[in-house]
Every structure is written in C-alpha cells, then in structure tokens.
C-alpha cells in the first residue's frame, strides 16, 4: 500500500506541475500574443491535449483514486486513511469537477468561435481571466491531493 500511495502521490504531483505551468506562465504568454494568436494557440492546445500523457494521468486518476479509496478502506486505518480519503475528495471536486464544469465548457466555446475573429476577440480576455482562476483551483487541489497521498504513504 505504501508503494501504491507513493506512486499515486508522485503521479499527482506531475499532474499538479503541468497545471502549475499554465497558471504560472503559459496563460500569461498566450494572453500577450498579438491579435487572436493566443486564442488560436489555446484552441490548438485544447485539441492536442486529448492525445497526451497528461490526459492519460488525468483520466487514469478517475478509477485510480477510487481504487486507492477502496483499498485504503480495506487495508489501512487512522490518519493515513483520512488522508487518502481527503486527497481523493479534493481531486474529484477540485480537479476533475472544476475541469468538467469550468475549464472544458470554456474550451469548447472558444473552439466553436475560433473561426469568428470578432467573437474571439471579445471573449478571449474574459476566457483568459476566468480559465486561469479555475486553473489555480485545479493546481492547488492537485498539489493538496499529492501531499495528502505522500504523507499517507509516509505514515504507514
């Protein structure tokens, strides 16, 4: 169980690192691009993410976190169990739900309007601000999940 929690915690830390890069510099760089170049770049990123290792990690944590919870309920107790449960809850709410109900709908809207330069120019500044704020939440949630699982592994 310790090895499983260490592996899950480190993989979640990788996911948090990718999210952090968007919060730290990717979105600012895209926002500074001239005209609609930043929006076009984001549309391209949104299309390519589905064929990436990031997506394997992201989607893999849906059943992975559930398996961690199930195994933890069966095999461990005390603070480690609470940490595993809390980490999974934070992942599902702060990373997955925020993505599904916040970032993804915005990505789809941006993609639909990408052929209309006038609409994109109006939407893009709002998109950057809101998408980045939501991404800060995802980054924090993934970091907290990684920390919870790594600390749980160290308490076993």
Phi and psi restraints in degrees (value plus and minus 20) as a CYANA .aco file:
   2 UNK   PHI     -80.9   -40.9
   2 UNK   PSI     -66.8   -26.8
   3 UNK   PHI     -83.0   -43.0
   3 UNK   PSI     -59.8   -19.8
   4 UNK   PHI     -83.0   -43.0
   4 UNK   PSI     -64.1   -24.1
   5 UNK   PHI     -87.8   -47.8
   5 UNK   PSI     -58.8   -18.8
   6 UNK   PHI     -82.9   -42.9
   6 UNK   PSI     -64.7   -24.7
   7 UNK   PHI     -83.4   -43.4
   7 UNK   PSI     -65.8   -25.8
   8 UNK   PHI     -84.0   -44.0
   8 UNK   PSI     -61.6   -21.6
   9 UNK   PHI     -84.2   -44.2
   9 UNK   PSI     -62.3   -22.3
  10 UNK   PHI     -88.6   -48.6
  10 UNK   PSI     -59.8   -19.8
  11 UNK   PHI     -84.9   -44.9
  11 UNK   PSI     -58.7   -18.7
  12 UNK   PHI     -87.2   -47.2
  12 UNK   PSI     -54.7   -14.7
  13 UNK   PHI     -83.9   -43.9
  13 UNK   PSI     -56.8   -16.8
  14 UNK   PHI     -82.8   -42.8
  14 UNK   PSI     -64.6   -24.6
  15 UNK   PHI     -80.4   -40.4
  15 UNK   PSI     -63.8   -23.8
  16 UNK   PHI     -81.5   -41.5
  16 UNK   PSI     -57.2   -17.2
  17 UNK   PHI     -84.4   -44.4
  17 UNK   PSI     -60.2   -20.2
  18 UNK   PHI     -84.6   -44.6
  18 UNK   PSI     -65.0   -25.0
  19 UNK   PHI     -82.1   -42.1
  19 UNK   PSI     -59.5   -19.5
  20 UNK   PHI     -81.0   -41.0
  20 UNK   PSI     -58.8   -18.8
  21 UNK   PHI     -80.7   -40.7
  21 UNK   PSI     -56.6   -16.6
  22 UNK   PHI     -88.7   -48.7
  22 UNK   PSI     -62.5   -22.5
  23 UNK   PHI     -88.0   -48.0
  23 UNK   PSI     -54.0   -14.0
  24 UNK   PHI    -102.0   -62.0
  24 UNK   PSI     -68.2   -28.2
  25 UNK   PHI    -161.9  -121.9
  25 UNK   PSI     -46.6    -6.6
  26 UNK   PHI     -83.5   -43.5
  26 UNK   PSI     -69.3   -29.3
  27 UNK   PHI     -87.0   -47.0
  27 UNK   PSI     -57.2   -17.2
  28 UNK   PHI     -84.2   -44.2
  28 UNK   PSI     -60.6   -20.6
  29 UNK   PHI     -83.6   -43.6
  29 UNK   PSI     -63.7   -23.7
  30 UNK   PHI     -85.5   -45.5
  30 UNK   PSI     -57.5   -17.5
  31 UNK   PHI     -85.4   -45.4
  31 UNK   PSI     -49.6    -9.6
  32 UNK   PHI    -104.7   -64.7
  32 UNK   PSI     -28.7    11.3
  33 UNK   PHI     -85.0   -45.0
  33 UNK   PSI     125.5   165.5
  34 UNK   PHI     -91.0   -51.0
  34 UNK   PSI     128.5   168.5
  35 UNK   PHI      37.7    77.7
  35 UNK   PSI    -153.9  -113.9
  36 UNK   PHI    -117.7   -77.7
  36 UNK   PSI      -3.5    36.5
  37 UNK   PHI     -83.4   -43.4
  37 UNK   PSI     -58.9   -18.9
  38 UNK   PHI     -84.0   -44.0
  38 UNK   PSI     -64.7   -24.7
  39 UNK   PHI     -82.8   -42.8
  39 UNK   PSI     -62.1   -22.1
  40 UNK   PHI     -83.2   -43.2
  40 UNK   PSI     -60.1   -20.1
  41 UNK   PHI     -82.2   -42.2
  41 UNK   PSI     -61.1   -21.1
  42 UNK   PHI     -86.8   -46.8
  42 UNK   PSI     -59.5   -19.5
  43 UNK   PHI     -80.4   -40.4
  43 UNK   PSI     -62.3   -22.3
  44 UNK   PHI     -83.3   -43.3
  44 UNK   PSI     -63.0   -23.0
  45 UNK   PHI     -80.7   -40.7
  45 UNK   PSI     -63.3   -23.3
  46 UNK   PHI     -83.6   -43.6
  46 UNK   PSI     -51.6   -11.6
  47 UNK   PHI     -95.7   -55.7
  47 UNK   PSI     -57.8   -17.8
  48 UNK   PHI    -102.7   -62.7
  48 UNK   PSI     -40.0     0.0
  49 UNK   PHI     -81.4   -41.4
  49 UNK   PSI     -48.6    -8.6
  50 UNK   PHI     -87.9   -47.9
  50 UNK   PSI     -35.8     4.2
  51 UNK   PHI    -134.5   -94.5
  51 UNK   PSI      24.7    64.7
  52 UNK   PHI    -149.4  -109.4
  52 UNK   PSI     142.3   182.3
  53 UNK   PHI     -82.7   -42.7
  53 UNK   PSI     -55.2   -15.2
  54 UNK   PHI     -72.5   -32.5
  54 UNK   PSI     -66.3   -26.3
  55 UNK   PHI     -87.5   -47.5
  55 UNK   PSI     -55.1   -15.1
  56 UNK   PHI     -80.6   -40.6
  56 UNK   PSI     -65.9   -25.9
  57 UNK   PHI     -83.4   -43.4
  57 UNK   PSI     -69.2   -29.2
  58 UNK   PHI     -79.2   -39.2
  58 UNK   PSI     -73.2   -33.2
  59 UNK   PHI     -90.0   -50.0
  59 UNK   PSI     -56.0   -16.0
  60 UNK   PHI     -81.7   -41.7
  60 UNK   PSI     -47.0    -7.0
  61 UNK   PHI     -95.2   -55.2
  61 UNK   PSI     -35.5     4.5
  62 UNK   PHI     -81.1   -41.1
  62 UNK   PSI     -80.8   -40.8
  63 UNK   PHI     -93.8   -53.8
  63 UNK   PSI     -50.2   -10.2
  64 UNK   PHI     -80.9   -40.9
  64 UNK   PSI     -64.7   -24.7
  65 UNK   PHI     -86.0   -46.0
  65 UNK   PSI     -57.0   -17.0
  66 UNK   PHI     -84.4   -44.4
  66 UNK   PSI     -61.4   -21.4
  67 UNK   PHI     -84.5   -44.5
  67 UNK   PSI     -62.6   -22.6
  68 UNK   PHI     -78.0   -38.0
  68 UNK   PSI     -64.2   -24.2
  69 UNK   PHI     -82.7   -42.7
  69 UNK   PSI     -68.6   -28.6
  70 UNK   PHI     -80.0   -40.0
  70 UNK   PSI     -69.8   -29.8
  71 UNK   PHI     -82.8   -42.8
  71 UNK   PSI     -58.4   -18.4
  72 UNK   PHI     -86.4   -46.4
  72 UNK   PSI     -61.7   -21.7
  73 UNK   PHI     -81.3   -41.3
  73 UNK   PSI     -56.5   -16.5
  74 UNK   PHI    -100.5   -60.5
  74 UNK   PSI     -51.6   -11.6
  75 UNK   PHI    -134.8   -94.8
  75 UNK   PSI     -39.2     0.8
  76 UNK   PHI    -150.5  -110.5
  76 UNK   PSI     149.0   189.0
  77 UNK   PHI    -169.0  -129.0
  77 UNK   PSI     156.0   196.0
  78 UNK   PHI      55.1    95.1
  78 UNK   PSI    -171.4  -131.4
  79 UNK   PHI     -78.8   -38.8
  79 UNK   PSI     -56.2   -16.2
  80 UNK   PHI     -82.0   -42.0
  80 UNK   PSI     -61.7   -21.7
  81 UNK   PHI     -83.2   -43.2
  81 UNK   PSI     -64.3   -24.3
  82 UNK   PHI     -81.5   -41.5
  82 UNK   PSI     -61.0   -21.0
  83 UNK   PHI     -84.4   -44.4
  83 UNK   PSI     -61.8   -21.8
  84 UNK   PHI     -84.3   -44.3
  84 UNK   PSI     -66.0   -26.0
  85 UNK   PHI     -82.6   -42.6
  85 UNK   PSI     -64.8   -24.8
  86 UNK   PHI     -83.2   -43.2
  86 UNK   PSI     -63.1   -23.1
  87 UNK   PHI     -80.0   -40.0
  87 UNK   PSI     -64.3   -24.3
  88 UNK   PHI     -84.7   -44.7
  88 UNK   PSI     -62.8   -22.8
  89 UNK   PHI     -82.4   -42.4
  89 UNK   PSI     -63.8   -23.8
  90 UNK   PHI     -83.2   -43.2
  90 UNK   PSI     -59.2   -19.2
  91 UNK   PHI     -82.7   -42.7
  91 UNK   PSI     -71.7   -31.7
  92 UNK   PHI     -81.9   -41.9
  92 UNK   PSI     -60.4   -20.4
  93 UNK   PHI    -104.2   -64.2
  93 UNK   PSI     -67.7   -27.7
  94 UNK   PHI    -105.4   -65.4
  94 UNK   PSI     -42.8    -2.8
  95 UNK   PHI    -127.9   -87.9
  95 UNK   PSI     -80.0   -40.0
  96 UNK   PHI     -90.4   -50.4
  96 UNK   PSI     -69.0   -29.0
  97 UNK   PHI     -86.1   -46.1
  97 UNK   PSI     -62.0   -22.0
  98 UNK   PHI     -82.0   -42.0
  98 UNK   PSI     -60.5   -20.5
  99 UNK   PHI     -83.0   -43.0
  99 UNK   PSI     -71.2   -31.2
 100 UNK   PHI     -87.4   -47.4
 100 UNK   PSI     -56.4   -16.4
 101 UNK   PHI    -120.8   -80.8
 101 UNK   PSI     -30.5     9.5
 102 UNK   PHI    -138.3   -98.3
 102 UNK   PSI     -90.7   -50.7
 103 UNK   PHI     -86.8   -46.8
 103 UNK   PSI     -65.7   -25.7
 104 UNK   PHI     -83.4   -43.4
 104 UNK   PSI     -66.4   -26.4
 105 UNK   PHI     -79.5   -39.5
 105 UNK   PSI     -56.5   -16.5
 106 UNK   PHI     -86.6   -46.6
 106 UNK   PSI     -60.3   -20.3
 107 UNK   PHI     -81.0   -41.0
 107 UNK   PSI     -63.0   -23.0
 108 UNK   PHI     -84.7   -44.7
 108 UNK   PSI     -61.8   -21.8
 109 UNK   PHI     -82.8   -42.8
 109 UNK   PSI     -65.0   -25.0
 110 UNK   PHI     -81.0   -41.0
 110 UNK   PSI     -62.3   -22.3
 111 UNK   PHI     -82.7   -42.7
 111 UNK   PSI     -60.3   -20.3
 112 UNK   PHI     -85.8   -45.8
 112 UNK   PSI     -54.2   -14.2
 113 UNK   PHI    -115.2   -75.2
 113 UNK   PSI     -18.8    21.2
 114 UNK   PHI     -81.2   -41.2
 114 UNK   PSI     -42.2    -2.2
 115 UNK   PHI    -104.9   -64.9
 115 UNK   PSI     -26.7    13.3
 116 UNK   PHI    -129.6   -89.6
 116 UNK   PSI      76.0   116.0
 117 UNK   PHI     -78.1   -38.1
 117 UNK   PSI     -57.4   -17.4
 118 UNK   PHI     -86.8   -46.8
 118 UNK   PSI     -64.4   -24.4
 119 UNK   PHI     -85.8   -45.8
 119 UNK   PSI     -62.5   -22.5
 120 UNK   PHI     -82.1   -42.1
 120 UNK   PSI     -62.7   -22.7
 121 UNK   PHI     -81.2   -41.2
 121 UNK   PSI     -55.9   -15.9
 122 UNK   PHI     -94.8   -54.8
 122 UNK   PSI     -62.6   -22.6
 123 UNK   PHI     -97.1   -57.1
 123 UNK   PSI     -54.0   -14.0
 124 UNK   PHI     -73.7   -33.7
 124 UNK   PSI     -69.2   -29.2
 125 UNK   PHI     -80.2   -40.2
 125 UNK   PSI     -61.1   -21.1
 126 UNK   PHI     -83.3   -43.3
 126 UNK   PSI     -65.3   -25.3
 127 UNK   PHI     -75.9   -35.9
 127 UNK   PSI     -70.4   -30.4
 128 UNK   PHI     -78.5   -38.5
 128 UNK   PSI     -67.8   -27.8
 129 UNK   PHI     -82.8   -42.8
 129 UNK   PSI     -73.0   -33.0
 130 UNK   PHI     -89.1   -49.1
 130 UNK   PSI     -64.5   -24.5
 131 UNK   PHI     -80.4   -40.4
 131 UNK   PSI     -62.3   -22.3
 132 UNK   PHI     -87.2   -47.2
 132 UNK   PSI     -61.6   -21.6
 133 UNK   PHI     -80.1   -40.1
 133 UNK   PSI     -65.1   -25.1
 134 UNK   PHI     -82.0   -42.0
 134 UNK   PSI     -57.4   -17.4
 135 UNK   PHI     -87.7   -47.7
 135 UNK   PSI     -52.7   -12.7
 136 UNK   PHI     -79.6   -39.6
 136 UNK   PSI     -62.0   -22.0
 137 UNK   PHI     -81.7   -41.7
 137 UNK   PSI     -65.7   -25.7
 138 UNK   PHI     -82.9   -42.9
 138 UNK   PSI     -61.2   -21.2
 139 UNK   PHI     -82.4   -42.4
 139 UNK   PSI     -67.8   -27.8
 140 UNK   PHI     -81.8   -41.8
 140 UNK   PSI     -64.0   -24.0
 141 UNK   PHI     -83.7   -43.7
 141 UNK   PSI     -64.2   -24.2
 142 UNK   PHI     -84.4   -44.4
 142 UNK   PSI     -58.3   -18.3
 143 UNK   PHI     -85.0   -45.0
 143 UNK   PSI     -65.4   -25.4
 144 UNK   PHI     -83.9   -43.9
 144 UNK   PSI     -58.6   -18.6
 145 UNK   PHI     -83.3   -43.3
 145 UNK   PSI     -66.9   -26.9
 146 UNK   PHI     -78.8   -38.8
 146 UNK   PSI     -65.9   -25.9
 147 UNK   PHI     -81.5   -41.5
 147 UNK   PSI     -64.6   -24.6
 148 UNK   PHI     -80.2   -40.2
 148 UNK   PSI     -65.3   -25.3
 149 UNK   PHI     -90.4   -50.4
 149 UNK   PSI     -57.2   -17.2
 150 UNK   PHI     -89.1   -49.1
 150 UNK   PSI     -60.3   -20.3
 151 UNK   PHI     -86.6   -46.6
 151 UNK   PSI     -60.4   -20.4
 152 UNK   PHI     -78.6   -38.6
 152 UNK   PSI     -63.9   -23.9
 153 UNK   PHI     -81.0   -41.0
 153 UNK   PSI     -57.0   -17.0
 154 UNK   PHI     -98.3   -58.3
 154 UNK   PSI     -33.0     7.0
 155 UNK   PHI    -112.0   -72.0
 155 UNK   PSI     -30.0    10.0
